[in-house]
């Protein structure tokens, strides 16, 4: 168990279990995003999938929490809560191994140019030159912390502390599918064209949402992504090839 500051100024123990609707529970591992809380959420959900409590029919992770939906004919909030408590207490989920089956994806991306016009602005906010920013963003693989907002869309992180830059105060009217945007020590790789308050620093040709395939999401929570910078010409060649945007996966565990 860990102690965090509660909203009323006191201490609250985590992980904590909360009811969510008539047929759900939320297990919260962190009051704010951090590597340990995200690790715990991913590890606990994998454990639940491998040995589901009675009545649980669906599970999903957010950045720091796990959602469980249950069958009302087989259990209820109170019984499921009692089933979960020893599971939570029986392991240090914050230091648990990440789930099996994870992959490392190498994804080509062009940074800056007219395709990703906010690189210089984001780099300045982070106290870097554009070239330093590209090197920093591509230096290490980033964990897929969760999938959300749009089908197959990953939140990636955490970036080094200098990337704790704010969102924009106004929305960019639209970024294209495959846009790579940055804010608050995270990167988002957009699976659809959408407005955003995050700064558009890179562009990929990755096809994250493939509704015509048996597995429609390219990435899964716990996967890692390493961006590989390419020139504008290289990017156009990759995009015209139409092969997952050049994304290549190797198995991690």
Phi and psi in degrees as GROMACS dihedral restraints (atoms count N, CA, C in turn):
[ dihedral_restraints ]
;  ai    aj    ak    al  type     phi  dphi    fc
    3     4     5     6     1  -126.3    20    10
    4     5     6     7     1   157.6    20    10
    6     7     8     9     1  -107.6    20    10
    7     8     9    10     1   133.1    20    10
    9    10    11    12     1  -128.9    20    10
   10    11    12    13     1   161.1    20    10
   12    13    14    15     1   -75.4    20    10
   13    14    15    16     1   122.8    20    10
   15    16    17    18     1   -83.0    20    10
   16    17    18    19     1   166.8    20    10
   18    19    20    21     1   -62.9    20    10
   19    20    21    22     1   -28.6    20    10
   21    22    23    24     1   -87.4    20    10
   22    23    24    25     1     6.5    20    10
   24    25    26    27     1    94.4    20    10
   25    26    27    28     1   -12.4    20    10
   27    28    29    30     1   -87.1    20    10
   28    29    30    31     1  -169.1    20    10
   30    31    32    33     1  -103.5    20    10
   31    32    33    34     1   141.2    20    10
   33    34    35    36     1  -123.1    20    10
   34    35    36    37     1   137.3    20    10
   36    37    38    39     1   -85.8    20    10
   37    38    39    40     1   138.5    20    10
   39    40    41    42     1  -124.7    20    10
   40    41    42    43     1   147.0    20    10
   42    43    44    45     1   -69.4    20    10
   43    44    45    46     1   153.2    20    10
   45    46    47    48     1  -128.0    20    10
   46    47    48    49     1   150.5    20    10
   48    49    50    51     1  -114.0    20    10
   49    50    51    52     1   130.8    20    10
   51    52    53    54     1  -129.3    20    10
   52    53    54    55     1   143.3    20    10
   54    55    56    57     1   -69.0    20    10
   55    56    57    58     1   146.0    20    10
   57    58    59    60     1  -139.8    20    10
   58    59    60    61     1    99.0    20    10
   60    61    62    63     1    72.9    20    10
   61    62    63    64     1  -169.5    20    10
   63    64    65    66     1   -79.5    20    10
   64    65    66    67     1   -18.9    20    10
   66    67    68    69     1  -136.9    20    10
   67    68    69    70     1    33.8    20    10
   69    70    71    72     1  -145.0    20    10
   70    71    72    73     1   155.9    20    10
   72    73    74    75     1  -129.9    20    10
   73    74    75    76     1   147.6    20    10
   75    76    77    78     1  -116.7    20    10
   76    77    78    79     1   124.5    20    10
   78    79    80    81     1  -103.9    20    10
   79    80    81    82     1   114.6    20    10
   81    82    83    84     1  -103.2    20    10
   82    83    84    85     1   126.0    20    10
   84    85    86    87     1  -105.4    20    10
   85    86    87    88     1    -8.9    20    10
   87    88    89    90     1  -157.7    20    10
   88    89    90    91     1   144.7    20    10
   90    91    92    93     1   -80.8    20    10
   91    92    93    94     1   -18.3    20    10
   93    94    95    96     1  -150.0    20    10
   94    95    96    97     1   162.1    20    10
   96    97    98    99     1   -66.6    20    10
   97    98    99   100     1   134.8    20    10
   99   100   101   102     1  -160.9    20    10
  100   101   102   103     1   162.0    20    10
  102   103   104   105     1   -58.5    20    10
  103   104   105   106     1   -44.5    20    10
  105   106   107   108     1   -66.0    20    10
  106   107   108   109     1   -41.9    20    10
  108   109   110   111     1   -66.8    20    10
  109   110   111   112     1   -39.7    20    10
  111   112   113   114     1   -67.3    20    10
  112   113   114   115     1   -42.2    20    10
  114   115   116   117     1   -57.3    20    10
  115   116   117   118     1   -45.4    20    10
  117   118   119   120     1   -61.1    20    10
  118   119   120   121     1   -43.8    20    10
  120   121   122   123     1   -62.1    20    10
  121   122   123   124     1   -45.6    20    10
  123   124   125   126     1   -64.3    20    10
  124   125   126   127     1   -43.5    20    10
  126   127   128   129     1   -67.3    20    10
  127   128   129   130     1   -41.6    20    10
  129   130   131   132     1   -67.7    20    10
  130   131   132   133     1   -41.7    20    10
  132   133   134   135     1   -61.7    20    10
  133   134   135   136     1   -40.6    20    10
  135   136   137   138     1   -61.4    20    10
  136   137   138   139     1   -39.3    20    10
  138   139   140   141     1   -65.7    20    10
  139   140   141   142     1   -40.4    20    10
  141   142   143   144     1   -65.6    20    10
  142   143   144   145     1   -39.5    20    10
  144   145   146   147     1   -64.2    20    10
  145   146   147   148     1   -36.2    20    10
  147   148   149   150     1   -74.8    20    10
  148   149   150   151     1   -28.9    20    10
  150   151   152   153     1  -144.2    20    10
  151   152   153   154     1    75.7    20    10
  153   154   155   156     1   -68.7    20    10
  154   155   156   157     1   137.5    20    10
  156   157   158   159     1   -61.6    20    10
  157   158   159   160     1   156.8    20    10
  159   160   161   162     1   -55.8    20    10
  160   161   162   163     1   127.0    20    10
  162   163   164   165     1    93.6    20    10
  163   164   165   166     1   -14.9    20    10
  165   166   167   168     1   -74.6    20    10
  166   167   168   169     1   126.6    20    10
  168   169   170   171     1  -117.6    20    10
  169   170   171   172     1   -10.3    20    10
  171   172   173   174     1  -157.7    20    10
  172   173   174   175     1   145.7    20    10
  174   175   176   177     1  -142.7    20    10
  175   176   177   178     1   154.1    20    10
  177   178   179   180     1  -157.9    20    10
  178   179   180   181     1   153.6    20    10
  180   181   182   183     1  -109.6    20    10
  181   182   183   184     1   150.1    20    10
  183   184   185   186     1  -108.8    20    10
  184   185   186   187     1  -161.3    20    10
  186   187   188   189     1   -61.9    20    10
  187   188   189   190     1   -39.6    20    10
  189   190   191   192     1  -135.6    20    10
  190   191   192   193     1    12.5    20    10
  192   193   194   195     1  -137.5    20    10
  193   194   195   196     1   163.7    20    10
  195   196   197   198     1  -124.4    20    10
  196   197   198   199     1   130.7    20    10
  198   199   200   201     1  -102.7    20    10
  199   200   201   202     1   133.2    20    10
  201   202   203   204     1  -122.6    20    10
  202   203   204   205     1   127.6    20    10
  204   205   206   207     1  -107.0    20    10
  205   206   207   208     1   137.6    20    10
  207   208   209   210     1  -126.0    20    10
  208   209   210   211     1   161.7    20    10
  210   211   212   213     1   -84.6    20    10
  211   212   213   214     1   118.2    20    10
  213   214   215   216     1   -64.7    20    10
  214   215   216   217     1   -18.8    20    10
  216   217   218   219     1   -81.5    20    10
  217   218   219   220     1   -12.3    20    10
  219   220   221   222     1  -113.6    20    10
  220   221   222   223     1   -21.9    20    10
  222   223   224   225     1  -159.4    20    10
  223   224   225   226     1  -179.1    20    10
  225   226   227   228     1  -145.7    20    10
  226   227   228   229     1  -179.4    20    10
  228   229   230   231     1   -56.6    20    10
  229   230   231   232     1   -47.2    20    10
  231   232   233   234     1   -66.2    20    10
  232   233   234   235     1   -46.4    20    10
  234   235   236   237     1   -66.9    20    10
  235   236   237   238     1   -40.6    20    10
  237   238   239   240     1   -67.8    20    10
  238   239   240   241     1   -37.7    20    10
  240   241   242   243     1   -59.8    20    10
  241   242   243   244     1   -43.1    20    10
  243   244   245   246     1   -67.0    20    10
  244   245   246   247     1   -32.5    20    10
  246   247   248   249     1   -68.7    20    10
  247   248   249   250     1   -36.7    20    10
  249   250   251   252     1   -76.7    20    10
  250   251   252   253     1   -32.0    20    10
  252   253   254   255     1   -56.3    20    10
  253   254   255   256     1   -49.4    20    10
  255   256   257   258     1   -66.6    20    10
  256   257   258   259     1   -29.9    20    10
  258   259   260   261     1   -64.8    20    10
  259   260   261   262     1   -42.5    20    10
  261   262   263   264     1   -68.6    20    10
  262   263   264   265     1   -38.1    20    10
  264   265   266   267     1   -77.9    20    10
  265   266   267   268     1   -19.1    20    10
  267   268   269   270     1   -84.9    20    10
  268   269   270   271     1     2.3    20    10
  270   271   272   273     1  -152.1    20    10
  271   272   273   274     1   146.7    20    10
  273   274   275   276     1   -86.5    20    10
  274   275   276   277     1    89.1    20    10
  276   277   278   279     1   -65.4    20    10
  277   278   279   280     1   -23.1    20    10
  279   280   281   282     1   -71.9    20    10
  280   281   282   283     1   -16.2    20    10
  282   283   284   285     1  -121.7    20    10
  283   284   285   286     1    16.0    20    10
  285   286   287   288     1   -72.0    20    10
  286   287   288   289     1   157.9    20    10
  288   289   290   291     1   -67.1    20    10
  289   290   291   292     1   145.7    20    10
  291   292   293   294     1   -70.6    20    10
  292   293   294   295     1   160.2    20    10
  294   295   296   297     1   -59.5    20    10
  295   296   297   298     1   153.3    20    10
  297   298   299   300     1   -71.7    20    10
  298   299   300   301     1   161.0    20    10
  300   301   302   303     1    85.1    20    10
  301   302   303   304     1     8.2    20    10
  303   304   305   306     1   -73.4    20    10
  304   305   306   307     1   155.9    20    10
  306   307   308   309     1  -131.0    20    10
  307   308   309   310     1   152.3    20    10
  309   310   311   312     1  -103.1    20    10
  310   311   312   313     1   120.3    20    10
  312   313   314   315     1  -102.7    20    10
  313   314   315   316     1   128.2    20    10
  315   316   317   318     1  -101.1    20    10
  316   317   318   319     1   118.6    20    10
  318   319   320   321     1  -122.1    20    10
  319   320   321   322     1   117.7    20    10
  321   322   323   324     1   -66.8    20    10
  322   323   324   325     1   141.6    20    10
  324   325   326   327     1  -147.8    20    10
  325   326   327   328     1   140.6    20    10
  327   328   329   330     1   -97.7    20    10
  328   329   330   331     1   133.7    20    10
  330   331   332   333     1  -110.2    20    10
  331   332   333   334     1   139.1    20    10
  333   334   335   336     1    73.0    20    10
  334   335   336   337     1  -149.7    20    10
  336   337   338   339     1    62.6    20    10
  337   338   339   340     1  -175.0    20    10
  339   340   341   342     1   -71.0    20    10
  340   341   342   343     1   -13.6    20    10
  342   343   344   345     1   -77.3    20    10
  343   344   345   346     1   -25.4    20    10
  345   346   347   348     1  -141.8    20    10
  346   347   348   349     1    76.2    20    10
  348   349   350   351     1   -78.1    20    10
  349   350   351   352     1    -2.2    20    10
  351   352   353   354     1  -107.2    20    10
  352   353   354   355     1    16.0    20    10
  354   355   356   357     1   -60.0    20    10
  355   356   357   358     1   -48.8    20    10
  357   358   359   360     1   -62.4    20    10
  358   359   360   361     1   -40.3    20    10
  360   361   362   363     1   -64.3    20    10
  361   362   363   364     1   -45.8    20    10
  363   364   365   366     1   -65.4    20    10
  364   365   366   367     1   -40.5    20    10
  366   367   368   369     1   -61.6    20    10
  367   368   369   370     1   -42.3    20    10
  369   370   371   372     1   -62.2    20    10
  370   371   372   373     1   -41.7    20    10
  372   373   374   375     1   -62.4    20    10
  373   374   375   376     1   -32.0    20    10
  375   376   377   378     1   -87.5    20    10
  376   377   378   379     1     0.3    20    10
  378   379   380   381     1    75.2    20    10
  379   380   381   382     1    33.5    20    10
  381   382   383   384     1  -131.3    20    10
  382   383   384   385     1   164.2    20    10
  384   385   386   387     1   -80.4    20    10
  385   386   387   388     1   163.3    20    10
  387   388   389   390     1   -56.6    20    10
  388   389   390   391     1   -41.4    20    10
  390   391   392   393     1   -64.7    20    10
  391   392   393   394     1   -40.5    20    10
  393   394   395   396     1   -64.2    20    10
  394   395   396   397     1   -37.7    20    10
  396   397   398   399     1   -64.2    20    10
  397   398   399   400     1   -44.0    20    10
  399   400   401   402     1   -61.4    20    10
  400   401   402   403     1   -44.2    20    10
  402   403   404   405     1   -61.7    20    10
  403   404   405   406     1   -40.3    20    10
  405   406   407   408     1   -66.6    20    10
  406   407   408   409     1   -44.5    20    10
  408   409   410   411     1   -68.0    20    10
  409   410   411   412     1   -23.6    20    10
  411   412   413   414     1  -106.5    20    10
  412   413   414   415     1     6.8    20    10
  414   415   416   417     1   -73.0    20    10
  415   416   417   418     1   -32.9    20    10
  417   418   419   420     1  -144.6    20    10
  418   419   420   421     1   156.4    20    10
  420   421   422   423     1   -70.1    20    10
  421   422   423   424     1   149.9    20    10
  423   424   425   426     1  -117.2    20    10
  424   425   426   427     1   136.5    20    10
  426   427   428   429     1   -74.3    20    10
  427   428   429   430     1   139.3    20    10
  429   430   431   432     1   -73.7    20    10
  430   431   432   433     1   102.0    20    10
  432   433   434   435     1   -76.0    20    10
  433   434   435   436     1   -35.9    20    10
  435   436   437   438     1  -165.2    20    10
  436   437   438   439     1   164.2    20    10
  438   439   440   441     1  -110.8    20    10
  439   440   441   442     1   128.7    20    10
  441   442   443   444     1  -173.5    20    10
  442   443   444   445     1   177.7    20    10
  444   445   446   447     1    75.9    20    10
  445   446   447   448     1   -49.1    20    10
  447   448   449   450     1  -141.7    20    10
  448   449   450   451     1   159.2    20    10
  450   451   452   453     1   -56.8    20    10
  451   452   453   454     1   123.1    20    10
  453   454   455   456     1    76.6    20    10
  454   455   456   457     1     9.6    20    10
  456   457   458   459     1   -87.1    20    10
  457   458   459   460     1   121.6    20    10
  459   460   461   462     1   -93.3    20    10
  460   461   462   463     1   143.7    20    10
  462   463   464   465     1   -99.8    20    10
  463   464   465   466     1   126.4    20    10
  465   466   467   468     1  -117.8    20    10
  466   467   468   469     1   138.0    20    10
  468   469   470   471     1   175.6    20    10
  469   470   471   472     1  -170.9    20    10
  471   472   473   474     1   -91.5    20    10
  472   473   474   475     1   148.6    20    10
  474   475   476   477     1   -80.7    20    10
  475   476   477   478     1   165.6    20    10
  477   478   479   480     1   -57.0    20    10
  478   479   480   481     1   160.0    20    10
  480   481   482   483     1   -59.0    20    10
  481   482   483   484     1   -30.4    20    10
  483   484   485   486     1   -66.4    20    10
  484   485   486   487     1   -13.9    20    10
  486   487   488   489     1   -89.6    20    10
  487   488   489   490     1    14.9    20    10
  489   490   491   492     1   -80.6    20    10
  490   491   492   493     1    62.1    20    10
  492   493   494   495     1   -96.7    20    10
  493   494   495   496     1   149.5    20    10
  495   496   497   498     1   -75.2    20    10
  496   497   498   499     1   161.3    20    10
  498   499   500   501     1   -67.1    20    10
  499   500   501   502     1   164.3    20    10
  501   502   503   504     1   -68.9    20    10
  502   503   504   505     1   154.8    20    10
  504   505   506   507     1   -79.5    20    10
  505   506   507   508     1   -18.3    20    10
  507   508   509   510     1  -127.0    20    10
  508   509   510   511     1   159.5    20    10
  510   511   512   513     1   -84.1    20    10
  511   512   513   514     1   140.7    20    10
  513   514   515   516     1   -72.9    20    10
  514   515   516   517     1   126.3    20    10
  516   517   518   519     1   -55.6    20    10
  517   518   519   520     1   -35.2    20    10
  519   520   521   522     1  -167.6    20    10
  520   521   522   523     1   133.6    20    10
  522   523   524   525     1  -114.5    20    10
  523   524   525   526     1   153.6    20    10
  525   526   527   528     1   -80.9    20    10
  526   527   528   529     1   164.5    20    10
  528   529   530   531     1   -54.0    20    10
  529   530   531   532     1   137.8    20    10
  531   532   533   534     1    87.8    20    10
  532   533   534   535     1    -0.6    20    10
  534   535   536   537     1   -65.7    20    10
  535   536   537   538     1   144.9    20    10
  537   538   539   540     1  -114.9    20    10
  538   539   540   541     1   117.3    20    10
  540   541   542   543     1  -127.1    20    10
  541   542   543   544     1   155.0    20    10
  543   544   545   546     1  -131.9    20    10
  544   545   546   547     1   144.8    20    10
  546   547   548   549     1  -176.3    20    10
  547   548   549   550     1   157.8    20    10
  549   550   551   552     1    39.8    20    10
  550   551   552   553     1    47.4    20    10
  552   553   554   555     1    64.8    20    10
  553   554   555   556     1    22.0    20    10
  555   556   557   558     1  -132.3    20    10
  556   557   558   559     1   159.4    20    10
  558   559   560   561     1  -121.4    20    10
  559   560   561   562     1   144.5    20    10
  561   562   563   564     1  -115.4    20    10
  562   563   564   565     1   132.7    20    10
  564   565   566   567     1  -107.0    20    10
  565   566   567   568     1   109.9    20    10
  567   568   569   570     1   -77.5    20    10
  568   569   570   571     1   131.0    20    10
  570   571   572   573     1   -90.2    20    10
  571   572   573   574     1   -13.6    20    10
  573   574   575   576     1  -139.8    20    10
  574   575   576   577     1   163.2    20    10
  576   577   578   579     1   -76.0    20    10
  577   578   579   580     1   132.3    20    10
  579   580   581   582     1  -161.0    20    10
  580   581   582   583     1   157.3    20    10
  582   583   584   585     1   -68.5    20    10
  583   584   585   586     1   156.0    20    10
  585   586   587   588     1  -157.5    20    10
  586   587   588   589     1   154.1    20    10
  588   589   590   591     1  -100.1    20    10
  589   590   591   592     1     1.8    20    10
  591   592   593   594     1   -91.0    20    10
  592   593   594   595     1   153.1    20    10
  594   595   596   597     1   -85.5    20    10
  595   596   597   598     1   128.9    20    10
  597   598   599   600     1   -82.2    20    10
  598   599   600   601     1   106.1    20    10
  600   601   602   603     1  -112.4    20    10
  601   602   603   604     1   -19.1    20    10
  603   604   605   606     1  -147.1    20    10
  604   605   606   607     1   164.7    20    10
  606   607   608   609     1  -138.2    20    10
  607   608   609   610     1   130.7    20    10
  609   610   611   612     1  -117.5    20    10
  610   611   612   613     1   170.4    20    10
  612   613   614   615     1  -109.8    20    10
  613   614   615   616     1    18.2    20    10
  615   616   617   618     1   -65.2    20    10
  616   617   618   619     1   135.3    20    10
  618   619   620   621     1  -101.5    20    10
  619   620   621   622     1    95.4    20    10
  621   622   623   624     1   -81.7    20    10
  622   623   624   625     1   -29.7    20    10
  624   625   626   627     1  -118.8    20    10
  625   626   627   628     1   115.4    20    10
  627   628   629   630     1  -125.6    20    10
  628   629   630   631     1    80.4    20    10
  630   631   632   633     1   -63.5    20    10
  631   632   633   634     1   -15.8    20    10
  633   634   635   636     1   -88.1    20    10
  634   635   636   637     1    -0.8    20    10
  636   637   638   639     1  -105.2    20    10
  637   638   639   640     1   158.2    20    10
  639   640   641   642     1   -61.3    20    10
  640   641   642   643     1   -38.6    20    10
  642   643   644   645     1  -109.5    20    10
  643   644   645   646     1    93.1    20    10
  645   646   647   648     1   -73.1    20    10
  646   647   648   649     1   -18.4    20    10
  648   649   650   651     1  -100.1    20    10
  649   650   651   652     1   126.9    20    10
  651   652   653   654     1   -66.8    20    10
  652   653   654   655     1   -42.6    20    10
  654   655   656   657     1  -107.0    20    10
  655   656   657   658     1   154.0    20    10
  657   658   659   660     1  -128.2    20    10
  658   659   660   661     1   150.4    20    10
  660   661   662   663     1   -54.4    20    10
  661   662   663   664     1   134.4    20    10
  663   664   665   666     1    98.7    20    10
  664   665   666   667     1   -22.8    20    10
  666   667   668   669     1   -60.9    20    10
  667   668   669   670     1   163.2    20    10
  669   670   671   672     1  -122.1    20    10
  670   671   672   673     1   149.7    20    10
  672   673   674   675     1  -128.5    20    10
  673   674   675   676     1   129.3    20    10
  675   676   677   678     1  -118.7    20    10
  676   677   678   679     1   117.9    20    10
  678   679   680   681     1   -86.3    20    10
  679   680   681   682     1   135.6    20    10
  681   682   683   684     1  -115.8    20    10
  682   683   684   685     1   113.6    20    10
  684   685   686   687     1   -68.0    20    10
  685   686   687   688     1   136.6    20    10
  687   688   689   690     1  -132.1    20    10
  688   689   690   691     1   162.2    20    10
  690   691   692   693     1   -76.0    20    10
  691   692   693   694     1   168.9    20    10
  693   694   695   696     1   -60.0    20    10
  694   695   696   697     1   -43.3    20    10
  696   697   698   699     1   -64.7    20    10
  697   698   699   700     1   -42.9    20    10
  699   700   701   702     1   -61.2    20    10
  700   701   702   703     1   -40.4    20    10
  702   703   704   705     1   -62.5    20    10
  703   704   705   706     1   -43.9    20    10
  705   706   707   708     1   -62.7    20    10
  706   707   708   709     1   -37.2    20    10
  708   709   710   711     1   -65.0    20    10
  709   710   711   712     1   -40.6    20    10
  711   712   713   714     1   -65.1    20    10
  712   713   714   715     1   -43.8    20    10
  714   715   716   717     1   -64.0    20    10
  715   716   717   718     1   -39.8    20    10
  717   718   719   720     1   -70.9    20    10
  718   719   720   721     1   -23.2    20    10
  720   721   722   723     1   -71.7    20    10
  721   722   723   724     1   -24.1    20    10
  723   724   725   726     1    53.9    20    10
  724   725   726   727     1    51.7    20    10
  726   727   728   729     1  -130.1    20    10
  727   728   729   730     1    75.6    20    10
  729   730   731   732     1    54.4    20    10
  730   731   732   733     1    26.9    20    10
  732   733   734   735     1    63.4    20    10
  733   734   735   736     1    24.4    20    10
  735   736   737   738     1    79.5    20    10
  736   737   738   739     1     3.0    20    10
  738   739   740   741     1   -69.4    20    10
  739   740   741   742     1   131.4    20    10
  741   742   743   744     1  -128.6    20    10
  742   743   744   745     1   135.7    20    10
  744   745   746   747     1  -114.1    20    10
  745   746   747   748     1   143.4    20    10
  747   748   749   750     1  -126.7    20    10
  748   749   750   751     1   149.4    20    10
  750   751   752   753     1   -77.2    20    10
  751   752   753   754     1   133.7    20    10
  753   754   755   756     1   -94.0    20    10
  754   755   756   757     1   -46.9    20    10
